[in-house]
Amino acid sequence: MRPSKLSLTASYGVLILISAMFVIPFVWLIRSSLMNLSQIFTMPPEWIPKPFQWSNFHKALTVLPFDVFFKNTLIIVVTVLVGTVITSSIGAFGFSRIQWKGRDTVFAILMTSMMLPAAVTIIPSFLGWQLMGLYDTLYPLIVPAYFGGGIFNIFLLRQFYLTIPRDFDEAAFVDGANYWQIYTRLIFPLSRSAIIVVALFSFLASWNDFMGPLIYLKSDSLFTLALGLQMFQGTYTAQWDLLMAASATVVLPCVIVFLAGQRYFLEGITLTGLKG
Amino acid sequence: MRKGMFYGLLFTAPAILGFAIFTLGPMIASLVLSLTNYNVFKEQTSFAGLDNFVRLFSGEDELFYKSLGITFYFVLLRVPAVILISFGIALLLNLNVKGRAIFRTIIYLPSIVPAVASAMIWMWLLNPDLGLINSLLSRLHLPTSDWLYGEGSVIPSVVLTTLWGIGSTVIIFLAGLSGIPRQYYEAIEVDGGGWFRKLSHVTVPMVTPTIFFNTIMTIIGSFQVFNEAYILTQGGPNNRSLFYVFYLWRTGFRDAEMGYASALAWILFIIILFFTFIVFRTSKSWVYYEGGDRA
C-alpha cells in the first residue's frame, strides 16, 4: 500500500506508542533492579536509580544458589540442543530425501502429536520416569530430545530439505556416496540456516521451560533458573528490588541470544507460519 | 533407490520410537488411568469404569465446571484480542515505514522472555498499591483496579499480561501480508477505491489462511494456559482464576489423584479437538486460497 503523508505520520505515531508499551516493562524491570527499596516504592515512580544499586544483583544471586541453578540450566540447554539438532535433522532427512513405502503416512501420524495437549501425556510420563527411578534427576528433561527432537522441528527441517534439488543426491549417488554421506556432507551443511533456527528455538524452549522442571525436580540442587526464580518469589515476596535483579539475570541471556540470532528467528517463525 | 526402506526406517527410527515412547504409550496409559481410581497415596487401585467421568459431569465436582467456565471465558476474551491486535500491528508494520526492522524487533522481543520472569515483571507493574499502572491511572484521574487481586479483574488482567507476548503472531501475519501481490491494490486505486476498500476487498480476504492458522494456534494455546495460573495467581483470588490445566495439575500432582486427573486431561483433549474441528469446518466458507480451495 502506498499511504498518504498524513496517514504515514499517524502510523508512525501509533507504532511508536505501541513500541513504547512493549518496551516499558523492560525499562521498569531494569530500573527497579537498580534501586534501593525506599526509592523503588516512591510515589510517583522515579525512573532513574539514585544511586545505582548494583549490589542488588550480588545480593539476589547469592541468597539462593543461582550459580547451581545456572549450571543445571546450562547442562539441560546444551544437551537438549545437541540431541534436538542431531535427531530432528536425521529424521527430517529420512522423511524427505529417502523414498520408502508408507513414509508419508508415518509422517502424518507423527504430525498428529502436535495437536495433543501436553496435559494428556504428562501424568503417565511422570509415572514412567518415577518407575524407572529417574524422578528428581535431569534425565526426564533431557532424554526426549534424543528421540526425534520434537515433531515440530522435524517438520521445519523437512520443509527446508524439500527445497533442495534432487539432482544433488543423484550426482552424489553416481559418485558412489551412500545416504549417510549425502546427509553429513551435502544436506546438513546446505541447510545451515534452518539448523540454526532449530537450535535457537531449542535453546529458548529449554531455557524458558517451567512445567517440566516443576514436575520432575524436587531437590534444590537440581533446580533450573526458571524454578529458582519462582522459589525466590515465594521466599522474598516483598523484596521487589532483589526480585527484579534476579528476573533481569534470567532474562538477559535470552535477549542476548535473540539479538545475536534475530534474522534466523524471524525467518523460522515466518517459515513455520506460512507452511502451517 | 535400493535399500530405501531400510535406510528410511533407520534415519527416522529416533522419531518413530520417540512417538511410540513419549506420545502413543502415554496416551494409552492415560486413557487406562482415567478409568481407574489410581491415587499415589492410596494402597489400592481398582478399575473404576466411567466413575471418574460420572463424577465430573454429575456436578459433584464444582471446581470442574468452575475451571471449565473460567478457561472458556479466558479463551473467549484472549483469542479475539490476540488476533485483532496482532493483525492491526502487522498492518502498520506492513506500511512502508522507516525503521521497520527496529519496530519488529521491539514487538517480538517480549515473546522470548521466560514465563516466570515475565510473570514477575507484570506482578510488579500491576501491583495495586505500588505498581506503575495504577500510579499512572490515578495521576490521570482514571479509575484504578485490583488487577490480579480482584475477583472480576483477574482474568482480563492475565489476558493483558499474555498480550505482551504476541510478537510471533504479528510476525506470522506480517509474512502473510507481504505475500499479497501489489497489482491487486493498484487495481483498486485505478477504480478510485480508498484505504478501507483495499483492506476489506484485498487485504483481509488474501490473508484469511494466516488468520485461520493463527486462530487455531491461539485457541489451542489458550486452552492450555498453565504458567500464568501457577506463577501469577495460584488460582486465586477465591478460585476466580482456577484455569483448567492448573486445576488438572493440582489434582494430579498435589492431591495425587492421578486417575481422576487423567480423566480431566482427556476432556480437555476432546474440547480442543472439538474447537479445532469447528474452525476447520467453518473455514471452508471464509478462508480463501488462491487457485482453488485446499482446506
Chai-1 contact restraints between the chains, C-beta under 6 A:
chainA,res_idxA,chainB,res_idxB,connection_type,confidence,min_distance_angstrom,max_distance_angstrom,comment,restraint_id
A,M1,B,Y185,contact,1.0,0.0,6.0,A-B,restraint_1
A,P3,B,L95,contact,1.0,0.0,6.0,A-B,restraint_2
A,S11,B,L92,contact,1.0,0.0,6.0,A-B,restraint_3
A,S11,B,L95,contact,1.0,0.0,6.0,A-B,restraint_4
A,L15,B,L92,contact,1.0,0.0,6.0,A-B,restraint_5
A,L15,B,F103,contact,1.0,0.0,6.0,A-B,restraint_6
A,S19,B,F103,contact,1.0,0.0,6.0,A-B,restraint_7
A,S19,B,I106,contact,1.0,0.0,6.0,A-B,restraint_8
A,F22,B,I106,contact,1.0,0.0,6.0,A-B,restraint_9
A,F22,B,I107,contact,1.0,0.0,6.0,A-B,restraint_10
A,F22,B,P110,contact,1.0,0.0,6.0,A-B,restraint_11
A,V23,B,I106,contact,1.0,0.0,6.0,A-B,restraint_12
A,P25,B,I121,contact,1.0,0.0,6.0,A-B,restraint_13
A,W28,B,L125,contact,1.0,0.0,6.0,A-B,restraint_14
A,W28,B,L132,contact,1.0,0.0,6.0,A-B,restraint_15
A,L29,B,I121,contact,1.0,0.0,6.0,A-B,restraint_16
A,F41,B,L130,contact,1.0,0.0,6.0,A-B,restraint_17
A,P44,B,S135,contact,1.0,0.0,6.0,A-B,restraint_18
A,P45,B,L132,contact,1.0,0.0,6.0,A-B,restraint_19
A,P45,B,S135,contact,1.0,0.0,6.0,A-B,restraint_20
A,T87,B,P14,contact,1.0,0.0,6.0,A-B,restraint_21
A,I90,B,F11,contact,1.0,0.0,6.0,A-B,restraint_22
A,G91,B,T12,contact,1.0,0.0,6.0,A-B,restraint_23
A,G91,B,A15,contact,1.0,0.0,6.0,A-B,restraint_24
A,F93,B,F11,contact,1.0,0.0,6.0,A-B,restraint_25
A,G94,B,G8,contact,1.0,0.0,6.0,A-B,restraint_26
A,G94,B,F11,contact,1.0,0.0,6.0,A-B,restraint_27
A,G94,B,T12,contact,1.0,0.0,6.0,A-B,restraint_28
A,F95,B,T12,contact,1.0,0.0,6.0,A-B,restraint_29
A,I98,B,G4,contact,1.0,0.0,6.0,A-B,restraint_30
A,I98,B,Y7,contact,1.0,0.0,6.0,A-B,restraint_31
A,I98,B,G8,contact,1.0,0.0,6.0,A-B,restraint_32
A,Q99,B,G4,contact,1.0,0.0,6.0,A-B,restraint_33
A,W100,B,G4,contact,1.0,0.0,6.0,A-B,restraint_34
A,W100,B,M5,contact,1.0,0.0,6.0,A-B,restraint_35
A,W100,B,G8,contact,1.0,0.0,6.0,A-B,restraint_36
A,L110,B,F19,contact,1.0,0.0,6.0,A-B,restraint_37
A,S113,B,T23,contact,1.0,0.0,6.0,A-B,restraint_38
A,P117,B,Q224,contact,1.0,0.0,6.0,A-B,restraint_39
A,P117,B,L268,contact,1.0,0.0,6.0,A-B,restraint_40
A,P117,B,F269,contact,1.0,0.0,6.0,A-B,restraint_41
A,P117,B,I272,contact,1.0,0.0,6.0,A-B,restraint_42
A,A119,B,V245,contact,1.0,0.0,6.0,A-B,restraint_43
A,A119,B,L248,contact,1.0,0.0,6.0,A-B,restraint_44
A,A119,B,A265,contact,1.0,0.0,6.0,A-B,restraint_45
A,A119,B,L268,contact,1.0,0.0,6.0,A-B,restraint_46
A,V120,B,S30,contact,1.0,0.0,6.0,A-B,restraint_47
A,V120,B,A265,contact,1.0,0.0,6.0,A-B,restraint_48
A,V120,B,F269,contact,1.0,0.0,6.0,A-B,restraint_49
A,T121,B,P26,contact,1.0,0.0,6.0,A-B,restraint_50
A,I123,B,G252,contact,1.0,0.0,6.0,A-B,restraint_51
A,I123,B,M258,contact,1.0,0.0,6.0,A-B,restraint_52
A,I123,B,A261,contact,1.0,0.0,6.0,A-B,restraint_53
A,I123,B,S262,contact,1.0,0.0,6.0,A-B,restraint_54
A,P124,B,P26,contact,1.0,0.0,6.0,A-B,restraint_55
A,P124,B,A29,contact,1.0,0.0,6.0,A-B,restraint_56
A,P124,B,S30,contact,1.0,0.0,6.0,A-B,restraint_57
A,S125,B,P26,contact,1.0,0.0,6.0,A-B,restraint_58
A,P144,B,F22,contact,1.0,0.0,6.0,A-B,restraint_59
A,F147,B,P14,contact,1.0,0.0,6.0,A-B,restraint_60
A,F147,B,L17,contact,1.0,0.0,6.0,A-B,restraint_61
A,F147,B,G18,contact,1.0,0.0,6.0,A-B,restraint_62
A,G148,B,P14,contact,1.0,0.0,6.0,A-B,restraint_63
A,G148,B,A15,contact,1.0,0.0,6.0,A-B,restraint_64
A,G148,B,G18,contact,1.0,0.0,6.0,A-B,restraint_65
A,I154,B,A15,contact,1.0,0.0,6.0,A-B,restraint_66
A,Y179,B,Y7,contact,1.0,0.0,6.0,A-B,restraint_67
A,L204,B,I112,contact,1.0,0.0,6.0,A-B,restraint_68
A,N208,B,P114,contact,1.0,0.0,6.0,A-B,restraint_69
A,F210,B,A115,contact,1.0,0.0,6.0,A-B,restraint_70
A,F210,B,V116,contact,1.0,0.0,6.0,A-B,restraint_71
A,F210,B,N227,contact,1.0,0.0,6.0,A-B,restraint_72
A,M211,B,F226,contact,1.0,0.0,6.0,A-B,restraint_73
A,A226,B,P114,contact,1.0,0.0,6.0,A-B,restraint_74
A,A226,B,V116,contact,1.0,0.0,6.0,A-B,restraint_75
A,L229,B,V116,contact,1.0,0.0,6.0,A-B,restraint_76
A,Q230,B,V116,contact,1.0,0.0,6.0,A-B,restraint_77
A,W240,B,W124,contact,1.0,0.0,6.0,A-B,restraint_78
A,L243,B,M120,contact,1.0,0.0,6.0,A-B,restraint_79
A,S247,B,A117,contact,1.0,0.0,6.0,A-B,restraint_80
A,S247,B,M120,contact,1.0,0.0,6.0,A-B,restraint_81
A,V250,B,P114,contact,1.0,0.0,6.0,A-B,restraint_82
A,V250,B,A117,contact,1.0,0.0,6.0,A-B,restraint_83
A,V251,B,V113,contact,1.0,0.0,6.0,A-B,restraint_84
A,V251,B,A117,contact,1.0,0.0,6.0,A-B,restraint_85
A,C254,B,I112,contact,1.0,0.0,6.0,A-B,restraint_86
A,F258,B,I112,contact,1.0,0.0,6.0,A-B,restraint_87
A,L266,B,I171,contact,1.0,0.0,6.0,A-B,restraint_88
A,I269,B,S168,contact,1.0,0.0,6.0,A-B,restraint_89
A,I269,B,I171,contact,1.0,0.0,6.0,A-B,restraint_90
A,T270,B,A175,contact,1.0,0.0,6.0,A-B,restraint_91
A,G273,B,I172,contact,1.0,0.0,6.0,A-B,restraint_92
A,G273,B,A175,contact,1.0,0.0,6.0,A-B,restraint_93
A,L274,B,A175,contact,1.0,0.0,6.0,A-B,restraint_94
A,G276,B,F213,contact,1.0,0.0,6.0,A-B,restraint_95
